[in-house]
Amino acid sequence: MRLVVGGFGLGIVPALAMLLAGCSSPEPVLYTIATAPGPVQAGGPKIVLVQQIAIAHFLERSQIVRSSENYRLDVMSNDWWGEPLAPMLNRVLVEELGQRLPQSTVIADNGAVSARPDATVEVNIQRLDEDAAGNLVLQAQAGVRATRQTEPELRSFRFSVAPPAPGISGEVAAITTAVGRLADGIAAMLTALSVRG
């Protein structure tokens, strides 16, 4: 049995291919959070272990969340994180704490390097998006615990940062600044922990 396709049928194939190509969405633009340098602090536990950061479920997506104001999520369909947000925040925070605490060795709990820690850091990110005024809001809880302690030292943080430019690139730059401020606060907690020890 032979299949015979008329001239009309052959013309539909290229037209259909062009139509499908026109409907495809453009490649997403990928973003990353940079490390922000901060003040160097003396002291600190010798080995600091940063646990995997927990983030609010509405932030657990490839697309960048622009805002969660007014009971709705404004998600950027074509602006994505270059890696999952929680591991990226973990990586950045480890680097920033290492820079701020040069007398400490800071490692991540999910990395290849392991050691018995003198202190552990736990972080919950509750919000990381813009408010109604267009300012980036980072809201978090942090706990630091010396190995000998049963209960962690807890602190809540809330930072509001005006983006330096409009659009997603400005929001990501503001996130970089806010995460750097969070690292400043956690570094101070770790330094106080080592002084009390």
HURA-V251465 format. One record per residue. N is the residue number from 1. PHI is phi in degrees with one decimal (none if undefined). PSI is psi in whole degrees, -180 to 180 (NA if undefined). Layout:
N|PHI|PSI / N|PHI|PSI
This chain:
1|none|133 / 2|-111.8|144 / 3|-99.0|123 / 4|-109.5|126 / 5|-112.4|124 / 6|-74.0|171 / 7|-57.8|-35 / 8|-64.4|-43 / 9|-64.1|-39 / 10|-65.1|-32 / 11|-72.8|-25 / 12|-71.7|-35 / 13|-60.0|-52 / 14|-64.8|-37 / 15|-65.1|-40 / 16|-65.7|-41 / 17|-62.6|-42 / 18|-66.4|-39 / 19|-63.9|-45 / 20|-65.3|-39 / 21|-64.5|-38 / 22|-69.7|-25 / 23|-85.5|-16 / 24|-70.6|144 / 25|-82.7|153 / 26|-68.5|161 / 27|-60.0|139 / 28|-68.3|151 / 29|-87.5|128 / 30|-101.8|139 / 31|-126.5|157 / 32|-138.1|155 / 33|-89.5|128 / 34|-87.0|159 / 35|-81.0|138 / 36|-110.2|123 / 37|-66.5|152 / 38|-142.7|-180 / 39|-66.1|135 / 40|-77.7|134 / 41|-117.2|140 / 42|-78.4|149 / 43|83.6|-157 / 44|107.7|152 / 45|-60.1|151 / 46|-63.1|-48 / 47|-123.5|124 / 48|-115.7|128 / 49|-107.3|122 / 50|-96.3|115 / 51|-68.8|160 / 52|-57.9|128 / 53|-70.9|137 / 54|-98.2|132 / 55|-119.5|154 / 56|-57.0|142 / 57|-59.5|-30 / 58|-68.3|-16 / 59|-90.4|-10 / 60|-81.0|77 / 61|-156.1|159 / 62|-68.4|-38 / 63|-73.5|145 / 64|-76.7|131 / 65|-83.3|119 / 66|-78.2|-44 / 67|-158.6|152 / 68|-121.5|23 / 69|-76.4|161 / 70|56.4|36 / 71|65.4|20 / 72|-143.4|155 / 73|-97.5|128 / 74|-102.8|103 / 75|-111.7|134 / 76|-84.9|111 / 77|-66.7|-26 / 78|-118.1|9 / 79|-115.9|111 / 80|-119.0|157 / 81|-74.5|143 / 82|-75.0|-13 / 83|-152.8|163 / 84|-55.1|140 / 85|-61.5|-46 / 86|-62.0|-49 / 87|-62.8|-33 / 88|-65.3|-45 / 89|-61.4|-39 / 90|-61.4|-48 / 91|-60.9|-46 / 92|-64.3|-44 / 93|-64.4|-39 / 94|-60.4|-46 / 95|-63.0|-43 / 96|-69.3|-39 / 97|-66.4|-38 / 98|-61.7|-38 / 99|-70.1|-39 / 100|-77.9|-25 / 101|-122.1|74 / 102|-65.8|-17 / 103|-86.8|-4 / 104|-107.5|152 / 105|-104.2|119 / 106|-107.8|125 / 107|-129.3|159 / 108|-97.2|148 / 109|-70.9|-18 / 110|-105.2|15 / 111|-90.4|175 / 112|-77.1|-25 / 113|-89.2|131 / 114|-134.7|151 / 115|-161.8|161 / 116|-73.9|117 / 117|-80.5|151 / 118|-89.1|-21 / 119|-151.9|151 / 120|-123.5|141 / 121|-115.3|132 / 122|-125.3|138 / 123|-137.0|134 / 124|-111.3|126 / 125|-98.9|115 / 126|-94.4|-29 / 127|-151.5|142 / 128|-156.7|72 / 129|-160.6|179 / 130|-87.9|146 / 131|-88.3|-175 / 132|-63.6|-26 / 133|-84.7|-4 / 134|90.6|8 / 135|-90.2|141 / 136|-74.8|131 / 137|-115.1|124 / 138|-113.3|118 / 139|-119.8|128 / 140|-148.7|162 / 141|-121.9|141 / 142|-132.3|144 / 143|-131.1|134 / 144|-121.6|141 / 145|-142.1|127 / 146|-73.1|154 / 147|-56.7|-35 / 148|-80.4|-11 / 149|-85.0|148 / 150|-94.0|-30 / 151|-115.7|138 / 152|-79.5|158 / 153|-82.3|126 / 154|-112.4|148 / 155|-153.7|142 / 156|-101.0|145 / 157|-128.4|145 / 158|-146.2|119 / 159|-119.8|140 / 160|-122.4|121 / 161|-126.7|127 / 162|-75.2|125 / 163|-60.2|139 / 164|-75.3|-11 / 165|-150.9|157 / 166|-73.5|163 / 167|85.3|-174 / 168|-65.4|-38 / 169|-61.9|-36 / 170|-67.7|-40 / 171|-63.8|-43 / 172|-65.9|-38 / 173|-63.2|-40 / 174|-67.2|-36 / 175|-61.4|-43 / 176|-57.2|-45 / 177|-63.4|-46 / 178|-64.5|-42 / 179|-65.2|-35 / 180|-62.0|-40 / 181|-66.9|-36 / 182|-62.3|-43 / 183|-61.3|-39 / 184|-58.1|-46 / 185|-65.8|-42 / 186|-68.8|-38 / 187|-60.7|-40 / 188|-64.6|-40 / 189|-61.7|-43 / 190|-67.8|-39 / 191|-64.2|-44 / 192|-62.7|-36 / 193|-62.4|-43 / 194|-71.3|-31 / 195|-67.6|-42 / 196|-67.4|-30 / 197|-72.1|NA
